[in-house]
Amino acid sequence: MKQMTVYTTTSCPYCVMLKNYLSEQNISFNEINMEEKPEAMRYVVESTGQMGVPQSEVNGKWIIGFDPEQIMHALKMN
């Protein structure tokens, strides 16, 4: 089963766009709000070197930002 986690913040418009896109495509995902879980911010920065959001982890592959094409590609790869 495909695992997708989306790392977000409360005030990020691209995070909302990404979550809406995933919902429209009937793609299930776990959301982790990094403002509520500072340890998640450390994990993301250590994993990608990026602080921006959204960042999505799809079966261990990272996608930075709102990039539906890359997300769909990553979901199909596994």
N, C-alpha and C positions, 0 to 999 in steps of 0.2 A: 504494500500500500504506500502511496506517495505521501510524504510528509512535507508540509509547507508551513513555515512560521514567518509571520510578517512583524517586523519590529517598527514601532510607530512612536509618535508623540501626539499629545492632545491637540496642538495647534497647527499641525502640518496638513496643508490642503492636498498635497500629493498622496499622503497616507489615506485620506478619505477617498480620493479618486481610485487608488489601488484597491481598497476594500470594496468599493462599489463595483469595480470591474470584476473582481473575483466572484462576488456574489451574483452578478449578472451572468457569469459563465458557469455558475453552479460548482465552483471550486471551493472545497472546504479548506480552511486554514486556521492556524492558531495565531492569535494576536498577542503580542507582548508590548505593552506601553512602557517605554524606557524611562518615562518620568516617574512611573510608579515602582519600577524595579531597576535601581541604579546598577545592580550586578549585571543586568542584561546589557546595559550600555558598555560596560567593560568587556563583556564577551564579544559584542559586535565589533568594537574598535580593535580588539586583539585579533579577531578573525579576518577583518577586511581592511583595517587601517583607515576606515572612513567613519565620520561621526554623523553624516547626514542621514535623513530618513525620507522615505521608507527604505528599509533594506529587507530583502526576503531571502530566506534559506530554503531551498527546494532540494530535498534529499542530499544535503551537504554542499550544494552549489549555491553560491551567493549571487544575488542580483541587486544592484544598487539602483535606487530610485524607482520611479513609475515607468516600467519598461515592459508592457504587456507582451511584446514579441519575444523577449528573452525568457519571460516567465513561462509562456506557452511552450517554447522550445525546451526548456528545462523539464517541464512536466511530461513532455512526450518522450524525452530521452530515456527515462527509467521505466 
